[in-house]
Amino acid sequence: MYVCVCNAVTDSDILSAVDGGVRTQRQLTRETGCSGSCGKCRVMAGEILRQALNEHREVRELLPLMQPA
C-alpha cells in the first residue's frame, strides 16, 4: 500500500528501511523521502515505523530462547 504518494513510498519500503537500520522518522524521511514533501503521510508512516520497530524488538527478545543449548 502506498503511504507517501508524493514520493511513491509503500509500507513495504518502510519495513525494508527498518530492516536496513532506520530507527527514527527523521531517518525514514532521509532514506526514503517519506513525509518529506507535503507531510500528509507523516502520521501513517510513523505508525508503520513504530509497529515494525516493535516487531523487531520482539524477535530480538525471542532469539536467545531459540538458541540450542
PyMOL Python script that loads the backbone (N, CA, C, O; Angstrom):
from pymol import cmd

cmd.read_pdbstr("""\
ATOM      1  N   MET A   1       0.840  -1.165   0.000  1.00  0.00           N
ATOM      2  CA  MET A   1       0.000   0.000   0.000  1.00  0.00           C
ATOM      3  C   MET A   1       0.895   1.242   0.000  1.00  0.00           C
ATOM      4  O   MET A   1       1.913   1.297   0.691  1.00  0.00           O
ATOM      5  N   TYR A   2       0.489   2.230  -0.790  1.00  0.00           N
ATOM      6  CA  TYR A   2       1.244   3.477  -0.800  1.00  0.00           C
ATOM      7  C   TYR A   2       0.949   4.270   0.471  1.00  0.00           C
ATOM      8  O   TYR A   2      -0.209   4.486   0.828  1.00  0.00           O
ATOM      9  N   VAL A   3       2.003   4.694   1.141  1.00  0.00           N
ATOM     10  CA  VAL A   3       1.890   5.523   2.331  1.00  0.00           C
ATOM     11  C   VAL A   3       2.146   6.970   1.940  1.00  0.00           C
ATOM     12  O   VAL A   3       1.404   7.870   2.335  1.00  0.00           O
ATOM     13  N   CYS A   4       3.196   7.187   1.167  1.00  0.00           N
ATOM     14  CA  CYS A   4       3.573   8.528   0.710  1.00  0.00           C
ATOM     15  C   CYS A   4       3.421   8.573  -0.807  1.00  0.00           C
ATOM     16  O   CYS A   4       4.266   8.063  -1.543  1.00  0.00           O
ATOM     17  N   VAL A   5       2.345   9.181  -1.256  1.00  0.00           N
ATOM     18  CA  VAL A   5       2.082   9.263  -2.687  1.00  0.00           C
ATOM     19  C   VAL A   5       3.074  10.211  -3.362  1.00  0.00           C
ATOM     20  O   VAL A   5       3.502   9.965  -4.490  1.00  0.00           O
ATOM     21  N   CYS A   6       3.435  11.287  -2.678  1.00  0.00           N
ATOM     22  CA  CYS A   6       4.358  12.275  -3.261  1.00  0.00           C
ATOM     23  C   CYS A   6       5.687  11.648  -3.677  1.00  0.00           C
ATOM     24  O   CYS A   6       6.259  12.013  -4.704  1.00  0.00           O
ATOM     25  N   ASN A   7       6.177  10.696  -2.866  1.00  0.00           N
ATOM     26  CA  ASN A   7       7.485  10.092  -3.118  1.00  0.00           C
ATOM     27  C   ASN A   7       7.405   8.595  -3.407  1.00  0.00           C
ATOM     28  O   ASN A   7       8.422   7.901  -3.409  1.00  0.00           O
ATOM     29  N   ALA A   8       6.183   8.099  -3.655  1.00  0.00           N
ATOM     30  CA  ALA A   8       5.947   6.696  -4.019  1.00  0.00           C
ATOM     31  C   ALA A   8       6.577   5.727  -3.025  1.00  0.00           C
ATOM     32  O   ALA A   8       7.260   4.781  -3.418  1.00  0.00           O
ATOM     33  N   VAL A   9       6.344   5.969  -1.728  1.00  0.00           N
ATOM     34  CA  VAL A   9       6.872   5.098  -0.672  1.00  0.00           C
ATOM     35  C   VAL A   9       5.744   4.206  -0.178  1.00  0.00           C
ATOM     36  O   VAL A   9       4.669   4.689   0.180  1.00  0.00           O
ATOM     37  N   THR A  10       5.993   2.908  -0.162  1.00  0.00           N
ATOM     38  CA  THR A  10       4.990   1.946   0.291  1.00  0.00           C
ATOM     39  C   THR A  10       5.288   1.478   1.711  1.00  0.00           C
ATOM     40  O   THR A  10       6.351   1.760   2.264  1.00  0.00           O
ATOM     41  N   ASP A  11       4.336   0.762   2.286  1.00  0.00           N
ATOM     42  CA  ASP A  11       4.567   0.186   3.607  1.00  0.00           C
ATOM     43  C   ASP A  11       5.726  -0.812   3.552  1.00  0.00           C
ATOM     44  O   ASP A  11       6.489  -0.930   4.511  1.00  0.00           O
ATOM     45  N   SER A  12       5.856  -1.517   2.456  1.00  0.00           N
ATOM     46  CA  SER A  12       6.982  -2.456   2.296  1.00  0.00           C
ATOM     47  C   SER A  12       8.315  -1.721   2.273  1.00  0.00           C
ATOM     48  O   SER A  12       9.314  -2.223   2.789  1.00  0.00           O
ATOM     49  N   ASP A  13       8.333  -0.536   1.675  1.00  0.00           N
ATOM     50  CA  ASP A  13       9.552   0.274   1.667  1.00  0.00           C
ATOM     51  C   ASP A  13       9.941   0.667   3.095  1.00  0.00           C
ATOM     52  O   ASP A  13      11.121   0.677   3.447  1.00  0.00           O
ATOM     53  N   ILE A  14       8.945   0.986   3.902  1.00  0.00           N
ATOM     54  CA  ILE A  14       9.221   1.361   5.294  1.00  0.00           C
ATOM     55  C   ILE A  14       9.760   0.163   6.064  1.00  0.00           C
ATOM     56  O   ILE A  14      10.710   0.298   6.835  1.00  0.00           O
ATOM     57  N   LEU A  15       9.162  -1.005   5.862  1.00  0.00           N
ATOM     58  CA  LEU A  15       9.646  -2.215   6.533  1.00  0.00           C
ATOM     59  C   LEU A  15      11.074  -2.534   6.104  1.00  0.00           C
ATOM     60  O   LEU A  15      11.900  -2.923   6.930  1.00  0.00           O
ATOM     61  N   SER A  16      11.361  -2.375   4.841  1.00  0.00           N
ATOM     62  CA  SER A  16      12.727  -2.610   4.346  1.00  0.00           C
ATOM     63  C   SER A  16      13.702  -1.608   4.947  1.00  0.00           C
ATOM     64  O   SER A  16      14.840  -1.959   5.259  1.00  0.00           O
ATOM     65  N   ALA A  17      13.270  -0.377   5.110  1.00  0.00           N
ATOM     66  CA  ALA A  17      14.127   0.640   5.716  1.00  0.00           C
ATOM     67  C   ALA A  17      14.453   0.272   7.158  1.00  0.00           C
ATOM     68  O   ALA A  17      15.584   0.457   7.608  1.00  0.00           O
ATOM     69  N   VAL A  18      13.471  -0.245   7.882  1.00  0.00           N
ATOM     70  CA  VAL A  18      13.709  -0.685   9.261  1.00  0.00           C
ATOM     71  C   VAL A  18      14.691  -1.856   9.268  1.00  0.00           C
ATOM     72  O   VAL A  18      15.592  -1.910  10.104  1.00  0.00           O
ATOM     73  N   ASP A  19      14.515  -2.786   8.341  1.00  0.00           N
ATOM     74  CA  ASP A  19      15.468  -3.899   8.223  1.00  0.00           C
ATOM     75  C   ASP A  19      16.869  -3.386   7.945  1.00  0.00           C
ATOM     76  O   ASP A  19      17.855  -4.001   8.350  1.00  0.00           O
ATOM     77  N   GLY A  20      16.957  -2.252   7.252  1.00  0.00           N
ATOM     78  CA  GLY A  20      18.246  -1.659   6.912  1.00  0.00           C
ATOM     79  C   GLY A  20      18.823  -0.759   7.992  1.00  0.00           C
ATOM     80  O   GLY A  20      19.901  -0.191   7.813  1.00  0.00           O
ATOM     81  N   GLY A  21      18.121  -0.620   9.112  1.00  0.00           N
ATOM     82  CA  GLY A  21      18.681   0.137  10.224  1.00  0.00           C
ATOM     83  C   GLY A  21      17.979   1.434  10.591  1.00  0.00           C
ATOM     84  O   GLY A  21      18.383   2.101  11.543  1.00  0.00           O
ATOM     85  N   VAL A  22      16.934   1.807   9.854  1.00  0.00           N
ATOM     86  CA  VAL A  22      16.197   3.030  10.175  1.00  0.00           C
ATOM     87  C   VAL A  22      15.488   2.834  11.517  1.00  0.00           C
ATOM     88  O   VAL A  22      14.838   1.813  11.742  1.00  0.00           O
ATOM     89  N   ARG A  23      15.622   3.822  12.403  1.00  0.00           N
ATOM     90  CA  ARG A  23      15.009   3.730  13.726  1.00  0.00           C
ATOM     91  C   ARG A  23      14.162   4.940  14.095  1.00  0.00           C
ATOM     92  O   ARG A  23      13.415   4.888  15.072  1.00  0.00           O
ATOM     93  N   THR A  24      14.261   6.031  13.336  1.00  0.00           N
ATOM     94  CA  THR A  24      13.502   7.238  13.645  1.00  0.00           C
ATOM     95  C   THR A  24      12.786   7.738  12.399  1.00  0.00           C
ATOM     96  O   THR A  24      13.114   7.357  11.275  1.00  0.00           O
ATOM     97  N   GLN A  25      11.803   8.597  12.625  1.00  0.00           N
ATOM     98  CA  GLN A  25      11.069   9.168  11.498  1.00  0.00           C
ATOM     99  C   GLN A  25      11.992  10.051  10.656  1.00  0.00           C
ATOM    100  O   GLN A  25      11.862  10.085   9.432  1.00  0.00           O
ATOM    101  N   ARG A  26      12.906  10.752  11.285  1.00  0.00           N
ATOM    102  CA  ARG A  26      13.856  11.586  10.545  1.00  0.00           C
ATOM    103  C   ARG A  26      14.722  10.715   9.624  1.00  0.00           C
ATOM    104  O   ARG A  26      14.953  11.068   8.467  1.00  0.00           O
ATOM    105  N   GLN A  27      15.194   9.584  10.139  1.00  0.00           N
ATOM    106  CA  GLN A  27      15.980   8.668   9.307  1.00  0.00           C
ATOM    107  C   GLN A  27      15.133   8.126   8.165  1.00  0.00           C
ATOM    108  O   GLN A  27      15.610   7.985   7.039  1.00  0.00           O
ATOM    109  N   LEU A  28      13.871   7.822   8.464  1.00  0.00           N
ATOM    110  CA  LEU A  28      12.971   7.306   7.431  1.00  0.00           C
ATOM    111  C   LEU A  28      12.809   8.314   6.300  1.00  0.00           C
ATOM    112  O   LEU A  28      12.852   7.953   5.124  1.00  0.00           O
ATOM    113  N   THR A  29      12.625   9.566   6.661  1.00  0.00           N
ATOM    114  CA  THR A  29      12.486  10.620   5.642  1.00  0.00           C
ATOM    115  C   THR A  29      13.762  10.752   4.829  1.00  0.00           C
ATOM    116  O   THR A  29      13.714  10.882   3.605  1.00  0.00           O
ATOM    117  N   ARG A  30      14.904  10.720   5.507  1.00  0.00           N
ATOM    118  CA  ARG A  30      16.185  10.858   4.812  1.00  0.00           C
ATOM    119  C   ARG A  30      16.426   9.688   3.862  1.00  0.00           C
ATOM    120  O   ARG A  30      16.925   9.882   2.753  1.00  0.00           O
ATOM    121  N   GLU A  31      16.076   8.479   4.288  1.00  0.00           N
ATOM    122  CA  GLU A  31      16.354   7.283   3.477  1.00  0.00           C
ATOM    123  C   GLU A  31      15.344   7.057   2.347  1.00  0.00           C
ATOM    124  O   GLU A  31      15.711   6.593   1.268  1.00  0.00           O
ATOM    125  N   THR A  32      14.073   7.386   2.598  1.00  0.00           N
ATOM    126  CA  THR A  32      13.036   7.053   1.620  1.00  0.00           C
ATOM    127  C   THR A  32      12.357   8.262   0.998  1.00  0.00           C
ATOM    128  O   THR A  32      11.740   8.146  -0.061  1.00  0.00           O
ATOM    129  N   GLY A  33      12.461   9.416   1.636  1.00  0.00           N
ATOM    130  CA  GLY A  33      11.738  10.593   1.182  1.00  0.00           C
ATOM    131  C   GLY A  33      10.339  10.671   1.763  1.00  0.00           C
ATOM    132  O   GLY A  33       9.644  11.668   1.567  1.00  0.00           O
ATOM    133  N   CYS A  34       9.914   9.635   2.475  1.00  0.00           N
ATOM    134  CA  CYS A  34       8.570   9.582   3.039  1.00  0.00           C
ATOM    135  C   CYS A  34       8.333  10.750   3.987  1.00  0.00           C
ATOM    136  O   CYS A  34       9.123  10.992   4.899  1.00  0.00           O
ATOM    137  N   SER A  35       7.261  11.458   3.768  1.00  0.00           N
ATOM    138  CA  SER A  35       6.816  12.650   4.510  1.00  0.00           C
ATOM    139  C   SER A  35       7.765  13.825   4.344  1.00  0.00           C
ATOM    140  O   SER A  35       7.781  14.743   5.164  1.00  0.00           O
ATOM    141  N   GLY A  36       8.547  13.792   3.287  1.00  0.00           N
ATOM    142  CA  GLY A  36       9.476  14.881   3.029  1.00  0.00           C
ATOM    143  C   GLY A  36       8.915  15.967   2.123  1.00  0.00           C
ATOM    144  O   GLY A  36       9.572  16.981   1.888  1.00  0.00           O
ATOM    145  N   SER A  37       7.703  15.761   1.614  1.00  0.00           N
ATOM    146  CA  SER A  37       7.111  16.762   0.716  1.00  0.00           C
ATOM    147  C   SER A  37       5.950  17.457   1.410  1.00  0.00           C
ATOM    148  O   SER A  37       6.150  18.459   2.097  1.00  0.00           O
ATOM    149  N   CYS A  38       4.749  16.941   1.238  1.00  0.00           N
ATOM    150  CA  CYS A  38       3.578  17.630   1.805  1.00  0.00           C
ATOM    151  C   CYS A  38       3.350  17.284   3.274  1.00  0.00           C
ATOM    152  O   CYS A  38       2.746  18.071   4.002  1.00  0.00           O
ATOM    153  N   GLY A  39       3.825  16.115   3.722  1.00  0.00           N
ATOM    154  CA  GLY A  39       3.720  15.737   5.131  1.00  0.00           C
ATOM    155  C   GLY A  39       2.416  15.083   5.534  1.00  0.00           C
ATOM    156  O   GLY A  39       2.251  14.743   6.706  1.00  0.00           O
ATOM    157  N   LYS A  40       1.485  14.891   4.619  1.00  0.00           N
ATOM    158  CA  LYS A  40       0.198  14.292   4.974  1.00  0.00           C
ATOM    159  C   LYS A  40       0.320  12.830   5.398  1.00  0.00           C
ATOM    160  O   LYS A  40      -0.572  12.306   6.065  1.00  0.00           O
ATOM    161  N   CYS A  41       1.389  12.180   5.028  1.00  0.00           N
ATOM    162  CA  CYS A  41       1.575  10.770   5.354  1.00  0.00           C
ATOM    163  C   CYS A  41       2.331  10.565   6.667  1.00  0.00           C
ATOM    164  O   CYS A  41       2.529   9.425   7.088  1.00  0.00           O
ATOM    165  N   ARG A  42       2.746  11.624   7.305  1.00  0.00           N
ATOM    166  CA  ARG A  42       3.631  11.533   8.476  1.00  0.00           C
ATOM    167  C   ARG A  42       3.069  10.647   9.589  1.00  0.00           C
ATOM    168  O   ARG A  42       3.793   9.828  10.155  1.00  0.00           O
ATOM    169  N   VAL A  43       1.793  10.806   9.902  1.00  0.00           N
ATOM    170  CA  VAL A  43       1.195  10.021  10.986  1.00  0.00           C
ATOM    171  C   VAL A  43       1.171   8.539  10.619  1.00  0.00           C
ATOM    172  O   VAL A  43       1.579   7.696  11.417  1.00  0.00           O
ATOM    173  N   MET A  44       0.697   8.219   9.420  1.00  0.00           N
ATOM    174  CA  MET A  44       0.630   6.823   8.989  1.00  0.00           C
ATOM    175  C   MET A  44       2.025   6.210   8.912  1.00  0.00           C
ATOM    176  O   MET A  44       2.228   5.076   9.345  1.00  0.00           O
ATOM    177  N   ALA A  45       2.975   6.941   8.373  1.00  0.00           N
ATOM    178  CA  ALA A  45       4.356   6.436   8.287  1.00  0.00           C
ATOM    179  C   ALA A  45       4.906   6.175   9.680  1.00  0.00           C
ATOM    180  O   ALA A  45       5.584   5.171   9.901  1.00  0.00           O
ATOM    181  N   GLY A  46       4.623   7.063  10.613  1.00  0.00           N
ATOM    182  CA  GLY A  46       5.092   6.883  11.988  1.00  0.00           C
ATOM    183  C   GLY A  46       4.492   5.657  12.637  1.00  0.00           C
ATOM    184  O   GLY A  46       5.176   4.943  13.371  1.00  0.00           O
ATOM    185  N   GLU A  47       3.225   5.404  12.376  1.00  0.00           N
ATOM    186  CA  GLU A  47       2.575   4.210  12.929  1.00  0.00           C
ATOM    187  C   GLU A  47       3.190   2.938  12.370  1.00  0.00           C
ATOM    188  O   GLU A  47       3.438   1.987  13.111  1.00  0.00           O
ATOM    189  N   ILE A  48       3.435   2.916  11.083  1.00  0.00           N
ATOM    190  CA  ILE A  48       4.050   1.738  10.454  1.00  0.00           C
ATOM    191  C   ILE A  48       5.473   1.559  10.976  1.00  0.00           C
ATOM    192  O   ILE A  48       5.897   0.437  11.253  1.00  0.00           O
ATOM    193  N   LEU A  49       6.197   2.642  11.108  1.00  0.00           N
ATOM    194  CA  LEU A  49       7.558   2.591  11.643  1.00  0.00           C
ATOM    195  C   LEU A  49       7.555   2.029  13.062  1.00  0.00           C
ATOM    196  O   LEU A  49       8.338   1.132  13.372  1.00  0.00           O
ATOM    197  N   ARG A  50       6.685   2.545  13.922  1.00  0.00           N
ATOM    198  CA  ARG A  50       6.618   2.054  15.313  1.00  0.00           C
ATOM    199  C   ARG A  50       6.257   0.577  15.369  1.00  0.00           C
ATOM    200  O   ARG A  50       6.841  -0.177  16.146  1.00  0.00           O
ATOM    201  N   GLN A  51       5.305   0.163  14.553  1.00  0.00           N
ATOM    202  CA  GLN A  51       4.904  -1.242  14.538  1.00  0.00           C
ATOM    203  C   GLN A  51       6.074  -2.130  14.099  1.00  0.00           C
ATOM    204  O   GLN A  51       6.323  -3.175  14.700  1.00  0.00           O
ATOM    205  N   ALA A  52       6.774  -1.719  13.069  1.00  0.00           N
ATOM    206  CA  ALA A  52       7.910  -2.503  12.577  1.00  0.00           C
ATOM    207  C   ALA A  52       9.011  -2.581  13.627  1.00  0.00           C
ATOM    208  O   ALA A  52       9.615  -3.639  13.807  1.00  0.00           O
ATOM    209  N   LEU A  53       9.281  -1.484  14.319  1.00  0.00           N
ATOM    210  CA  LEU A  53      10.309  -1.487  15.362  1.00  0.00           C
ATOM    211  C   LEU A  53       9.900  -2.388  16.517  1.00  0.00           C
ATOM    212  O   LEU A  53      10.744  -3.091  17.074  1.00  0.00           O
ATOM    213  N   ASN A  54       8.626  -2.384  16.888  1.00  0.00           N
ATOM    214  CA  ASN A  54       8.149  -3.269  17.954  1.00  0.00           C
ATOM    215  C   ASN A  54       8.297  -4.725  17.562  1.00  0.00           C
ATOM    216  O   ASN A  54       8.682  -5.550  18.390  1.00  0.00           O
ATOM    217  N   GLU A  55       8.000  -5.057  16.314  1.00  0.00           N
ATOM    218  CA  GLU A  55       8.157  -6.437  15.843  1.00  0.00           C
ATOM    219  C   GLU A  55       9.620  -6.851  15.861  1.00  0.00           C
ATOM    220  O   GLU A  55       9.934  -7.986  16.217  1.00  0.00           O
ATOM    221  N   HIS A  56      10.519  -5.951  15.484  1.00  0.00           N
ATOM    222  CA  HIS A  56      11.953  -6.251  15.534  1.00  0.00           C
ATOM    223  C   HIS A  56      12.393  -6.497  16.963  1.00  0.00           C
ATOM    224  O   HIS A  56      13.180  -7.407  17.224  1.00  0.00           O
ATOM    225  N   ARG A  57      11.890  -5.690  17.894  1.00  0.00           N
ATOM    226  CA  ARG A  57      12.244  -5.841  19.299  1.00  0.00           C
ATOM    227  C   ARG A  57      11.778  -7.207  19.821  1.00  0.00           C
ATOM    228  O   ARG A  57      12.514  -7.879  20.543  1.00  0.00           O
ATOM    229  N   GLU A  58      10.565  -7.611  19.457  1.00  0.00           N
ATOM    230  CA  GLU A  58      10.033  -8.896  19.894  1.00  0.00           C
ATOM    231  C   GLU A  58      10.877 -10.043  19.361  1.00  0.00           C
ATOM    232  O   GLU A  58      11.142 -11.005  20.082  1.00  0.00           O
ATOM    233  N   VAL A  59      11.295  -9.953  18.116  1.00  0.00           N
ATOM    234  CA  VAL A  59      12.123 -11.007  17.521  1.00  0.00           C
ATOM    235  C   VAL A  59      13.462 -11.090  18.247  1.00  0.00           C
ATOM    236  O   VAL A  59      13.934 -12.184  18.558  1.00  0.00           O
ATOM    237  N   ARG A  60      14.081  -9.929  18.519  1.00  0.00           N
ATOM    238  CA  ARG A  60      15.378  -9.928  19.223  1.00  0.00           C
ATOM    239  C   ARG A  60      15.242 -10.520  20.623  1.00  0.00           C
ATOM    240  O   ARG A  60      16.165 -11.175  21.109  1.00  0.00           O
ATOM    241  N   GLU A  61      14.103 -10.299  21.275  1.00  0.00           N
ATOM    242  CA  GLU A  61      13.904 -10.843  22.610  1.00  0.00           C
ATOM    243  C   GLU A  61      13.710 -12.345  22.563  1.00  0.00           C
ATOM    244  O   GLU A  61      14.082 -13.037  23.510  1.00  0.00           O
ATOM    245  N   LEU A  62      13.136 -12.872  21.483  1.00  0.00           N
ATOM    246  CA  LEU A  62      12.901 -14.302  21.356  1.00  0.00           C
ATOM    247  C   LEU A  62      14.129 -15.082  20.915  1.00  0.00           C
ATOM    248  O   LEU A  62      14.233 -16.276  21.196  1.00  0.00           O
ATOM    249  N   LEU A  63      15.048 -14.436  20.237  1.00  0.00           N
ATOM    250  CA  LEU A  63      16.206 -15.146  19.689  1.00  0.00           C
ATOM    251  C   LEU A  63      16.986 -15.933  20.750  1.00  0.00           C
ATOM    252  O   LEU A  63      17.332 -17.087  20.494  1.00  0.00           O
ATOM    253  N   PRO A  64      17.278 -15.369  21.924  1.00  0.00           N
ATOM    254  CA  PRO A  64      18.006 -16.166  22.918  1.00  0.00           C
ATOM    255  C   PRO A  64      17.243 -17.411  23.329  1.00  0.00           C
ATOM    256  O   PRO A  64      17.868 -18.418  23.662  1.00  0.00           O
ATOM    257  N   LEU A  65      15.917 -17.385  23.319  1.00  0.00           N
ATOM    258  CA  LEU A  65      15.126 -18.546  23.676  1.00  0.00           C
ATOM    259  C   LEU A  65      15.202 -19.636  22.616  1.00  0.00           C
ATOM    260  O   LEU A  65      14.993 -20.814  22.906  1.00  0.00           O
ATOM    261  N   MET A  66      15.500 -19.232  21.392  1.00  0.00           N
ATOM    262  CA  MET A  66      15.513 -20.182  20.288  1.00  0.00           C
ATOM    263  C   MET A  66      16.888 -20.798  20.062  1.00  0.00           C
ATOM    264  O   MET A  66      17.028 -21.686  19.221  1.00  0.00           O
ATOM    265  N   GLN A  67      17.892 -20.355  20.781  1.00  0.00           N
ATOM    266  CA  GLN A  67      19.252 -20.878  20.616  1.00  0.00           C
ATOM    267  C   GLN A  67      19.336 -22.278  21.212  1.00  0.00           C
ATOM    268  O   GLN A  67      18.817 -22.508  22.304  1.00  0.00           O
ATOM    269  N   PRO A  68      19.977 -23.216  20.524  1.00  0.00           N
ATOM    270  CA  PRO A  68      20.136 -24.556  21.087  1.00  0.00           C
ATOM    271  C   PRO A  68      21.062 -24.528  22.297  1.00  0.00           C
ATOM    272  O   PRO A  68      22.006 -23.741  22.361  1.00  0.00           O
ATOM    273  N   ALA A  69      20.774 -25.392  23.240  1.00  0.00           N
ATOM    274  CA  ALA A  69      21.568 -25.439  24.479  1.00  0.00           C
ATOM    275  C   ALA A  69      22.863 -26.162  24.294  1.00  0.00           C
ATOM    276  O   ALA A  69      23.641 -26.287  25.239  1.00  0.00           O
TER     277      ALA A  69
END
""", "prot")
cmd.dss("prot")
cmd.show_as("cartoon", "prot")
cmd.util.cbc("prot")
cmd.orient("prot")
